[in-house]
């Protein structure tokens, strides 16, 4: 079985929020969407789509876009197959979160292979924070005690720690999601 090592970078974040994942080449885009939601820390509260040189690939029930392929049947390996190939995953069209998926390596796995998050940096932004610009403004308010919105940001974010990331915790969530 071919296994893809993919770097997922949340575009527009600085420093970047990213994850490195191992997934089977034959994963459907529907299951890849679920994996991305889990590894990034999103809550699957919004529409999404995959964008490549070919037709847009999204939830067939949403019918967003003019050319749509069924992500329940389309497999990742049908869209990217060579190292360096890229695919865009868009989540929450209102906030405009774009994730670049870069195929870094093609590996061999056996029948016991389980998808895994092997590395990453920084915590995923909270849902509905206004996209990359809103997230940057929120972080600025959080980090500056003199900022006029500091107290509001602290109250809204609670114990949010922008630099936090644990591959072990992500993999526990991936494992729980399967059951």
N, C-alpha and C positions, 0 to 999 in steps of 0.2 A: 504494500500500500504506500502510495506517495503521501508525504506529509509536507505541508507548506509552513515555513517560518515566515511570519508576516509581522512587519512593524506597522502599528496603527498609531498615527499622529493626529491629534485634535488640532486642526488648523486654526490659526488666529490666537493661540494661547502663547504667552511668553512669561517665563520660560515654558517650553512646550509640555503638554500633558501627552504621554504616549504609553503604549503597551507593546510588548513583543509576545506573540502567541504562536502556538503550534496547532494547526488544524488539518484534518484530512483534505486532500485535494478534492474528494468527492462530496464534501459538505454542500448541502443545498444553501442557497442564499437565505432562505427562511431561517435555517438553523444558524447560519453565520450571523444574521441579525440578532438572534437571541444570545449568541456567544458575545457579540460586541456589546450588547446592552449589559451583560453580566461583567465582562472584564473592565469596561469603562466605568461602570457604576451608575448608569442611567436607570430609569424606572419604567421604560417602555410606555410612556404616557403620551407619545406623539407619533405622527406619521414618519415614515422613513422611505428612502429609496437608495438604490445603488446606481451609480452613473459610470458608464464606460464609453468607449467608442461606438459600441453597439447600442441597441435600444435601452431605455431606462428599465430598471428592474425593481419592482416595488410590490407591495402587498396587492394582489389582484383585486381585492375588494375596494381599494381606494381610488383606482382609475385616475391617478394623477399623471399628467404627461400624455403625449400623443402616441408614443410607441412604447408599449409595456410588455415585457416578457414575464412569465409567471415565476416568481422566486421560489415557489414550492417545488418546482421541477428543475430549475436552472442550477447547475453546480458551479462552484467556484472555479474548478479546473477548466470549464468551458470558456471562461473569460480571461483568466490569466494563467500562464503556464511557464513563462521564462523569467529567470531572475531579473529583477529591475522593473517588471511589469507593475502597473499601478491601477487601482480601482478606487473610486470615491464613494463613500457611504455618507449620505446626508440624513440627519436626524433633527426633528423639530423644525419644520419649515418656518415657523414664526421667529425662533431664535437663530436659525441658520447655522447649526453646528455641522461642520464638514470634517470628515475623518479621511485621511489619505491612508490607503492600505497598500503597502509596498512589499512585494514578494522578494524577500532577502535570500532565501535558500530553499531548495527542494531536497527533502530527506527521505529516507526509507523507514517505514514503521511496520510493525507486525499487527496481527489481529487483536493484540491487547492494548494498542495505542489509545490513549485518552487525550482529548484536547487539553491544552495546558497554557497558562500564562507564565512565561519564563522570566520576564522582567518588565519594568515600567518605571515611570516617574510621575509624581504629583497626583493629587486627588482630582477626580472628575469634578467639574463645576456643578453647582446645584441646578436642578431643573428650573426652568422659567426665570433665569437670572438676566436675560436680555442678550444672549449670544456672547461672542468674544468681547465686544466692546463693553457690554453690561458687566461681564465677569471681571474685566480689567478694572472698571470703576469700583466694583464691589470690593475687590482685593485692595485697592488703594484706600478705600474708606476703612476697611478692616485693619490695615497695617498702620494707619496714621491716627493716633488718639486725638489729634486736633482737627481732624476732618469733620465737616459739619454733619456727615451721615455716619460717623463712626459708631455711635450707640445703636442706631437702627441696624447697621450691618452686623454688629455683634449679636444683637437680639435675633435677627433673622437666621444667621449662620450657626448660632449655638457653638458647638465644639468643633466646627469645621476647621481642619488644619490643611492649608493648601499644599504643603510639601509632603503630606503623608501618602504612603502607598505600601501595600504589602501583597506580594505575589502569593504568599501562602493563604492570605484571607481571600483573595480573588479565586484561587483554586478550590478553596472550600466552598465558595458560592457556586462555582461551576459544577462541582460534585453534587451539591444539594439540588441544583437545578435539574439534574438528570433523573432524580428519584421522585 
